[in-house]
């Protein structure tokens, strides 16, 4: 998926909606664009056609998205908003727009039935429904950094709260960005003159070293309100930047505002003005309703942490790794957008058949979570990868995934046996183990809505899967139906006894 065009399209759509007083369901439209990009070769808004919406809403959504049938109306409404924007932005011509609207009118009564029909569910949707909607939307939930509690600053002791590995921009890119920082550009600074005097100095021959000194000054010196316009807010900049550094992704502007007002008792501080000043300094980038550290700020903060003697690791570029390195890097956790960019660039450097061969070789014999990530990336590949996927029909662990892949593309494939269905059920549920341990209540809610039936659970103990005991014990703890939970605990006992023998 091309993150860039989708992000730009959503930003433009939001601006378009605000200018016209149109309520835009940006999340739903983003999902439409993401799936169109992933599965239908849509690389820009002008690539949308009437057939794109038919395939999205009646085929891909029912297969990929966990949603009640009654939600179809909201999805179709979001699609209509997108069509309005396509027309008014000039991305498609009037004749195509009319055909799109006619297509959506035909889709609207059919979509609820398509969402409800289990025959339309892909294997991932059928089994990941017990894990949760977020997992389903990515097929496998790639671990990501937890959104920090901005109400409480993390301990900066390296033993207690180690810093995450961050991706740094190339030195050439950083130098080019320095030229675009208003603080460093010279000329009339207007209302920021005092701020320039506070921070800017002729730092010698090394611009990046000068920048590192500016960042250290911002976060460490008593700047008395010169940076943000309020002394109490300046005092909180180290903690704020530290949190954003750990988050490694943009945060909602409202969250940043809530944090600053709470910890600094700012009493109605102008958040927009504060962010404008930080952007003028080159420290943050504000996009739409979110704000995050600039690549320059990430680099400068890492330099500052290193100067303090902290361990501040640098993340590897996963696009340059082999398949095993890609999977391990994703398992270490990273923001979703960064993971998507790495996956897209990794795939772009290989033919579909080569990518499938590398990923499936790495998946063979791997733990369930690693295998799940590998087969999910393979699921993005087209029919060109068929020979490598078909070869996995001989691999007991990969065979069910290969059958699903082939079937989803209308290619000849064997039927899943009952034993294979049981095995892949456990394999998919094994992916939920880490998340379930972290948040058992959410897992229990999801299991209540769409957990495996009792007759399936009762048979799982017979399956030769390394995670069968852990999965059954998890079900025994989590299932809200006492009778079914008891069956899971009984099956776990049988599986454990079978392993001992």
BELGI-V265206 format. One record per backbone hydrogen bond with DSSP energy under -1.0 kcal/mol. NH is the residue of the N-H (numbers start at 1). CO is the residue of the C=O. If there is no record, write none. Layout:
BEGIN
[[NH & CO] [NH & CO]]
END
This chain:
BEGIN
[[3 & 1] [6 & 2] [7 & 3] [8 & 4] [9 & 5] [10 & 6] [11 & 7] [12 & 8] [13 & 9] [14 & 10] [15 & 11] [16 & 12] [17 & 13] [18 & 14] [19 & 15] [20 & 16] [22 & 17] [26 & 24] [29 & 25] [30 & 26] [31 & 27] [32 & 28] [33 & 29] [34 & 30] [35 & 31] [36 & 32] [37 & 33] [38 & 34] [39 & 35] [40 & 36] [42 & 36] [47 & 44] [48 & 45] [53 & 49] [54 & 50] [55 & 51] [56 & 52] [57 & 53] [58 & 54] [59 & 55] [60 & 55] [61 & 56] [63 & 59] [64 & 60] [65 & 61] [71 & 68] [72 & 69] [75 & 71] [76 & 72] [77 & 73] [78 & 74] [79 & 75] [80 & 76] [81 & 77] [82 & 78] [83 & 79] [84 & 80] [85 & 81] [86 & 82] [87 & 83] [88 & 84] [89 & 85] [91 & 86] [92 & 86] [97 & 93] [98 & 94] [99 & 95] [100 & 96] [101 & 97] [102 & 98] [103 & 99] [104 & 100] [105 & 101] [106 & 102] [107 & 103] [108 & 104] [110 & 107] [111 & 107] [114 & 110] [115 & 111] [116 & 112] [117 & 113] [120 & 117] [121 & 118] [122 & 63] [126 & 122] [127 & 123] [128 & 124] [129 & 125] [130 & 127] [131 & 128] [132 & 128] [136 & 132] [137 & 133] [139 & 136] [140 & 138] [142 & 140] [150 & 148] [152 & 149] [161 & 157] [166 & 313] [174 & 170] [175 & 171] [176 & 172] [177 & 173] [178 & 174] [179 & 175] [180 & 177] [181 & 178] [183 & 280] [184 & 181] [185 & 182] [192 & 189] [193 & 190] [196 & 192] [197 & 193] [198 & 194] [199 & 195] [200 & 196] [203 & 201] [210 & 206] [211 & 207] [212 & 208] [213 & 209] [214 & 210] [215 & 211] [216 & 212] [217 & 213] [218 & 214] [219 & 215] [220 & 216] [221 & 217] [223 & 221] [226 & 223] [229 & 225] [234 & 230] [235 & 231] [236 & 233] [237 & 234] [240 & 236] [241 & 237] [242 & 238] [243 & 239] [244 & 240] [245 & 241] [246 & 242] [247 & 243] [248 & 244] [251 & 291] [253 & 289] [256 & 252] [257 & 253] [258 & 254] [259 & 255] [260 & 256] [261 & 257] [262 & 258] [263 & 259] [264 & 260] [271 & 269] [274 & 270] [275 & 271] [276 & 272] [277 & 273] [278 & 274] [279 & 275] [280 & 276] [281 & 277] [282 & 279] [283 & 278] [285 & 292] [287 & 290] [290 & 287] [291 & 251] [292 & 285] [294 & 283] [298 & 294] [299 & 295] [300 & 296] [301 & 297] [302 & 298] [303 & 299] [304 & 300] [305 & 301] [306 & 302] [307 & 303] [308 & 304] [309 & 306] [310 & 305] [315 & 166] [320 & 317] [321 & 318] [326 & 322] [327 & 323] [328 & 324] [329 & 325] [330 & 326] [331 & 327] [332 & 328] [333 & 330] [334 & 143] [339 & 335] [340 & 336] [341 & 337] [342 & 338] [343 & 339] [344 & 340] [345 & 341] [346 & 342] [347 & 343] [348 & 344] [350 & 347] [355 & 351] [356 & 352] [357 & 353] [358 & 354] [359 & 355] [360 & 356] [361 & 357] [362 & 358] [363 & 359] [364 & 360] [366 & 363] [371 & 367] [372 & 368] [373 & 369] [374 & 370] [375 & 371] [376 & 372] [377 & 373] [378 & 374] [379 & 375] [380 & 377] [381 & 378] [385 & 382] [386 & 383] [389 & 385] [390 & 386] [391 & 387] [392 & 389] [393 & 390] [394 & 391] [395 & 392] [399 & 395] [402 & 398] [403 & 399] [404 & 400] [405 & 401] [406 & 402] [407 & 403] [408 & 404] [410 & 407] [411 & 406] [421 & 417] [422 & 418] [423 & 419] [424 & 420] [425 & 421] [426 & 422] [427 & 423] [428 & 424] [429 & 425] [430 & 426] [432 & 429] [433 & 430] [436 & 432] [437 & 433] [438 & 434] [439 & 435] [443 & 439] [444 & 440] [445 & 441] [446 & 442] [447 & 443] [448 & 444] [449 & 445] [450 & 446] [451 & 447] [457 & 453] [458 & 454] [462 & 459] [463 & 460] [465 & 463] [468 & 465] [471 & 467] [472 & 468] [473 & 469] [474 & 470] [475 & 471] [476 & 472] [477 & 473] [478 & 474] [479 & 475] [485 & 481] [486 & 482] [487 & 483] [488 & 484] [489 & 485] [490 & 486] [491 & 487] [492 & 488] [493 & 489] [494 & 490] [495 & 491] [496 & 492] [497 & 493] [498 & 494] [499 & 495] [500 & 496] [501 & 497]]
END
